[in-house]
Amino acid sequence: MTDFVALIPARRASTRLPDKVLADLAGKPMVVHVADKARASGATRVIVATDDPEVLRAVETHGHVAVMTRADHPSGTDRLAEAAAVLGLADQSIVVNVQGDEPLISPTLIGAVAAELEMRADCVMSTACHAIESAEEMFNPNIVKVVVDARDTALYFSRATIPWARDAFSTDRAALPPGLPIYRHMGIYAYRVGFLKRFPTLPRAPIEEFEALEQLRALWHGHRIAVLRSHATAAPGVDTPADLALVRSIMQAAAT
């Protein structure tokens, strides 16, 4: 078993779905379901990092731990960096960033991403991906792709269709070319704490600005990211009211 801490950034101010982390799912706030999944992953500690007293109360009422952080963080990663410092975590410790709007995330995936980073001393971060199996996913700019090298280290993340099958796509873009190594990035990260605390101090990268992908900052500055290839597909997260309705229906079906 890998020793790691699961940190869950949870803010109430969401542009598309305000208060979503407190949305009721089967009698519990969404963020509590996420914390339950993180606890089942084998994490040595599970801590919600929030800037809102109501989120803190909801988390503590359901038997989990939360810490208050500043309200002016530009991203969840910055919030986790503050939380890691407040908690006094050692620089070589591993933390997994579990998003507070992913109540269906697999506990196995959380633990596996931490284990991947533990095995890769050459990397400061780890994440996960799974194979893309449809042309719709392949050409969807809202689905982030990752290209990896022979050791499953990230070469690049993009909203574009990469790698580009030059010959196949010149005649047909309706189907996935056989054998094309194209992977969907799954939005979960593990960090070594020393790098997590350093990350917010790194200048933003031009490729990060244009792609709107924060992880590109690490690659831009020469850091390595290990990528776990998962056999499972990404569970749906919650960004919109339609997403929330879908997750509620999935949980209701699972309970019957």
N, C-alpha and C positions, 0 to 999 in steps of 0.2 A: 504494500500500500504506500502511496505517495503522501507525504505530509503536505497539506496545502490549506489555505484559507480561502473560503468563498466570500467575495465581496459583491454586494448587490447595490448598484447606484439606483436611487429611486427619488425622482423629483415629481412634483405635481404639475408643474407648468409644461404642458405638452400642447403644441400648436394645433395638431389635428384632432386630439382627443384629450381635453383637459381632465385631470384627476384620474387618469386611466389606471395608475398603480393602486388606487383604492377601489376600483370597480369591483362590484360583488360577483364572485364566481362560486357557485355552489355553497354560498353562505360564508365565504371568506374573501378578504381583499386579494386582488391579483398578486400583489407583492408577497403576501404570505404563502400563496401557492408556490411562488418561485423559491422562497426560503425553505419550504418543505422539500422541494426537489433538491436543493443544494445540500440540505442536511442528509438526504438519502444517498448523496454521491460519495460519502466517506470523508468529506472535509473535516478537518480538525476543529475549525470554527466557521460559523456562518454569521456574517454581519451585514446589515443593511446600512448603507450610507445615504443619508437624506438631508434635506435642508428645511424640512417641514415638520412641525410638532405633531400634526395629525397622523402623518405616516409613521413617525416614531411610536406614537401611542398604539396604533393599530398593530404594528409589528410586535411590540412588547406584550400587548394583550394576548397575542396568540403564541407566546412562549419563545419568541426569537429575540435577538439582540440587535440594537440599532445604535448608530452614533450620528450626532449632528455635525454637519459640515456647512461651509459657507454657501450662500445663495448665488454667488456671482461666478460660479465655474462655467466655462464655455463648453465643457463636455463631461461625460461620465468618467472618462479617464482621469481628468483633472480632479474630479471629486474623489475618486479612489486613491489617487496619490496623496491627497490630504488625509484621508481615512487611514492609510497605511502609516503615515507619519504619526498621527494621533494615537494609533494603537501600538506604536513602537515596534513594528515588525522588523526583523533583521533583514539586511539587504539581500541575503541569499535565499530568503524564504520565497515560496511560490504562492501567488494569489491568482485566483480565477475570477475574471469579471463575468458575472452572470447577470444579464440584463433583467431589469425589474418588470419588463413587459413580455416575458416569455414563460408563461405559466405551464406550458407543455414540454419544456425542455427536458431532455433525457438525463437523469442522474448519472448514468453510465458515461455519457459524453463529457460531462463536467469533469469526472475523475480521469477520463482518458486524456483529455487535453492537458491536465496537470502532469500526468505521468509522461506524456510526450516531451514536455519541457524539461522534466527532471533528467530524461535520458539524453538530452541534447545540450551539453555544456557549451557548445559553440553558439547557442541562440539565446537571445534575451526575452523572446516571446514565443508563444505557440498559439495555433488556432486550428481550425478544422475545415474540411471541405467534403463534398460528395460528388460523384459523377453526375453530369447533366445528361439527361436521357431524351430530351425533346427539343425540337427546333424553336418552339415557343420560348422556352427558358433560355436557349442559347442566344437569341437575339433580343431579349428583354433587358434594357439598360438598368432596370431596377433590381436585377439579379446580378450580384457582383461575382466576377470570375477570378480565379487565381491560377497562375501558371507556376509549376514547381519544377525543381531540378531533380537529378537522379537520387538525391538523398531526401527528397520531400522538403526542401527548403524553398520558401517563397521567392520567386523571381519578380513577380509583379501581380498587382491586383488591379482590376479594371471593370468598368461598366460595359466596355466594348466586348465584342465577341473575339476572345483570344484563347488559344491560338487560332489564326485565320486559315481555314483550309482553302488555299488559293485555287487549286484546280477544281475541287468539288463545288465550291461556291460560285465559280464562274458559270456553271450550268444549272445548278439546283441548290436553292436555299430552303427547301421545304422539309428536308430531312437531315438528321444527324449523320455525317459521314462515318462509316464504320472505322473504329479504332481511333477516332479523334480524341486526344487526351484533354478534354475540356471539363473543368470542375467548378461547381458552385461553392463560393465561400460561405461558410456558416459563421454567423456573427458572435463567436465566443472566443475569448482570449485568456491565456495565462501569461503572467509576467513574473520575472524575478523582481523583487521589491526594489532593489537598487535602481533598476532601469525604470520601473514605474514612477518612482519619485523624480527621476531625471527627465522623463518624457515631456512634461509640460514646459520645460525650459528650452527644449530644442526649437529652433526656428521652424515655422510652418514651411512646407515644401511646395513649390509651384505645382507639381503633379498632384499633390494633395488638394490644393485649391481648386483645380479644374475638375478632378474626378470626384471631389467631395468624399474622399476616403481617408480617414485619419491615419490608418495603418501605414499608408505610403510614406509618412514622415519618418518612420523607423528605417525603411529601406533607403530612403533618400540620404540619410545620414550614415549609411553603411552598416546598419545592424541587421542581424539575421532573425528570421521568423520561421520556426518549424511548423509544418503543416501535417496534421493528422488526417489521413484519408479514411473517412467513415463509410461504412456500408449502409448506414441509415440516412434517410433524407432529413432535411431541416424541418423541425416542427413549426407550425405557424405562430408568429408573434402577433402583438396587438398594436397597431398604429392608427387604425380608423374604427369608426362604429361598426363597419361591416366585418372587420377582423374580430372585434369583440363578440359579435353575434356568432361568428363561425366557431370561435373557441368555446363559447357557451354550449353550442350544439354538440361539439365533440365531447365535452366533459359530461353533458347530459346523457349522450349515447353510451359513454363508457360506464356510467353509473347504473344503467338499466340492464 
